[in-house]
Amino acid sequence: MVSKLSQVFKMAEFMNNSSKIIKPETGVNITLCQLARDLVENKRLIYFGEVHGHSQVVGLEILILKILVEQAKSKDPPHTVNVFLEHFSLEHQPLIDSYLSDDIKEKELFDKYKEFGDEGHDVEKYASLLKYAKENLTSVKINGSFVPRKFAKMLVKDGEDKAYDTVVNLGYMKDEEKFPGSEDHYNFFDSLISGRSLNSDQEVSDRFKKIFPAQVLKDGVMASSIRRGIESSGLEDKFMVIAGSGHVDFRFGVPERLDRFNLIPRSQTCIITVRDGAEVEFTENQEFGKVEKFENSYPGDYVFLYDEDKEEVEEDGEIVKSEISAAYDKIATTAQISGDAILAEKVMTRLGYTKYQIDVAGRDAYNYQGVGCPHGHAAIIEGESVLDIGSGLGVDSFIAGAAVGDSGLVTGLDISKGEVGHAIKRAAARSVTNVKFVHGDMEKMPFETESFDAVISNGAFCLAPNKEAAFEEIFRVLKPGGRFSVACTTVKEDLDKEINWPICMRVFMPLDHAVPMLNRVGFGNVGVDDSDSKMTLDDIDDGIEFHEENTQGGTETVDQNGRKKIHVGSSEFDHLENYDMNQLCARVVLYGVK
């Protein structure tokens, strides 16, 4: 058992946790591994009070779920982790079950969620959590557990008696589970809306007392749903409740209602809540968030202080994608013009392509846009199904197509509709039938789970705003035992925040983050090939320097053949000439196995 648990704890060590997890009663920082050990060894019921849809918060929720699931799998016989989500109402359960059983796909799940009910959560932000549950269906059960919003509206409009009678008749809760909210609970509820400090002398107003019973109804129904789940589960099953922090903090709301039935000893429960690290005052080794007047004085057993600045960068990811797509669409408009085939052959040879592979590329070689050669570690063989992410103008896809032969299939995916269109035309011109191209986002790929034997990528991951989400997608679409080989550019040291860097460099992945991230996603046999990592190819005439195309402030140019290209060439980035890119960045090939 020790060796199995050590594997579980190792998952936590891979968390790049620049944000803080603290114990509020002492103000002590703890590691995620310490939190994981407590949850695995001591807790059966974990409440997670979240800020809805925040990527760092959701990321921590997923990691905790993975840790609990690995523990459940290690049991003999295996046990189950029951997850209760505020985001889905009880009426959504058939929809959830249809998705988990693969009767409907992710897009249909989200579309029907919006059509059916008015819960209004951005459930797309939880796509990775739902995918993980689907991939581990024997160990995870997802439960929609909130009262449909219409009943909260009914309570405000028609009174508590009618609303409670209705939900009891529907089986959403029992009469014995109806408890009024306390004055302290209302105090907390008022502070959430008004922004009033809980430790101030300001008088608590009555202005929200009309809607407070609706909050209590929500808490009561969710607690009842969890109670039914606990009573119908095994003695060693675990339970994870994900709801807004207003439903769990200070043990108000859902926890206080479940505590009344003592289904699980309080010592075996845990509340993890969150705060914006930039908005709260925290001093290490001093108590945090204490409210003396409350019976449970601290907001939770653990508090996750997330970094809002990082969230803003991630939200800018859609802007980055839009700019990248537009930039490469322009390149596609002149891709049909012949380029420098001799130089293309020199570059591809230098990067490790064989003469056969270059011959396969043929006249398409001058449309090569990569930063390395992913084919060596991919080891593609005849008959396989291969995905080329960021396939661009099609060069690596055509090379892979020759490797899989007529019995295999290569699918190229790219965010630029223009480049996809060009690649489709080139496939037709080459009379290639085992290579196809589709438009899509690598962070939300339009493919079924376990569809491919191998995944390759060349340069595209350099510009992915959320690299972990993209690698999670690779993990999802790979068949068990499938492998990936991704050639990309990384940064070897932190970039000076005072310097104006091109957008490409700002989204490069730190090299030392690569292996921990890939392990965290779940890959095995992970490696980094940095044997040819220089950014400059000085041994080629007119030395080549690898900068990913700049799409913000860059200059669109035309080469001597009239082919459009984008480069770091505006005066805005003249200062980069003073930097040694070989010292700052490295071209590598990341590889691993599912």
C-alpha positions, 0 to 999 in steps of 0.5 A: 500500500505504501508504494501505491500511495507514494505514486499518488503523492508524487502526482502532487509534487508535479503541481507548479504551485506558485500560488499558496495553500495555507492553513488559516489558523496558523498562516503556515504555507503547505505544499500540495503534497502535504494537502494530498497526504491529509486528504488521502490518509484522513478525509472522506468528505472534501468540500471545495468552495470555489470561484466559479470557472477560474482556471487555477481553481479548476486546475486544483480541483482536477488535481485533487480529484486525480489524487483521490481517484488514484487512491480509490484505484489502489484499494482492493477492491477498488472504491469510488469517488463521488463528485457533487457539482453545483453547476448541474441541477438534479434535473441535469443528471440524465444529461450527465449520464448520457455524456459519461456513457458516451451517448452524447459528445461534449459539444452536445452536452454543453449545447443541451445544458444551455437549452435545458434549464437556466443554471447559467454556469460556464460549464465549458470551463469544467470540460477537463474535469468531465473528460477525466471522469469519463475516462475513469468511469469505473472510479468516478461518479458525477452528480448534479446536485443543485436545486433547479433555479426555478424553485429558488425563484418560486420561493421568492415569488410564492413563499417558502411553503410552496417551494419546499412542498414542491421539492419534497414531493419531487424527492429532492429533499426530505421534511426532516432536512428543512432547517432555517438559516441562522443569524450568523449564516445571514451575516455571512450571506450579507457580507458576500453581497454587500462587501462588508467586512465580517470583522467590522462594527458595521451593522448587518442590514435586513435588505437581503433577508427576502432572498436569503431563504432561497440560498438556504433552499439551495444549501438544503437540497444540495446537502440532501443530494450528498446525504443520499449519495453517502447513504448509498455508497460503500464505507470507504468511498470518498466524496468531493463537493464542488460549490461556490465558496458561499455555500461552504465557507465557515461551515455554513450552508451545505456542511452545517446541514450534513453535520446534523446527520453525522454520516461521516465524522467531522474529523474525516471532513475537510473544507478547502476554500479560495481567495484572490491573493491580490485582494487579501492581506496575508502574513505568513505564520499569522492566522488568516480570515478569522471571524471570532463571532462565528462558531467555526472561526476560519473560512476553511481547513485550507485556503488556496490563494490564487493569482488573478494576474495569471488568470488574466493572461490565460483569458488573453489566450483567445486573443492570442489565438485570434491573432495567430490565426489571422497571421497564418491566414495571410501566409496561406494566401501566397503559399502556392508561390514557389519558394527556395527549395534548396534552402528548405532542403538544407534546413530540413536536413540540418534538423534531422529529416532523412533524404527520403522524408525530404523527397516525400515533402517534394515541392511542399518542402519550401512551405516547411514551418517547423522548429525541429523534427518530431518523426524520430521519436514518433516512430510512425509505422504502417497502418497507424492513425496519426494526428499532426497538431498545428499541421500548417501547410501540410509538410509533416502530415505528408511525410507521416502519410508516407509512413502509415501507407495506404492502410493508415490515416493522418489527420492534420489539425490547424487553427488557421483556416487559410492554411488548412484550405491550402493543405487540402488543395495540396493533398488533392494535387498530390493525389493523397487519400490517406491524409486529411486536414481539419480546422480546430483548436488544439485545446479543444480538439474535435476528435473522439477519445482514444482515436490515434496511435501517435500524435506529432506536432512541429512548432505549434505548441510554442504558441499555444496559450494553455499548453497543459490543456493542449497536452491533456487533449493529446492524452485524451485522443491517444489510444492506450499505449499511444505516444506523442512527439512534439517539437517546440521552442521553450525558454530556459530562464525567466524573461525580464518583465520590464522588457517588451517581448514579442507575444511568441516569446511571452507564451513559450513554455519554461523548459523546466516546467515541461516534464512536471506538466507532462507527468501531471497530465498522466504520461509515462516515459516522458523525455526531453530531447535537447540534443539540437537545441540552438536557436541559430543554425550557423552552419547553413549559409545566411544562418537561420534563426528560429523565432516563432512568427510575431503576431503582435507588432510584427512586420508583414513582409514579402520575400524575393519570390513574393511569398508573405511571411511574418517575422520579428522585424518591427522597430518595436523589437530592435532591442532583441538584437542585444540578446543571445537567443541561444541563451534565452531559448531552446528548441526541443522535442518532448515525447512520452507514452499514454 
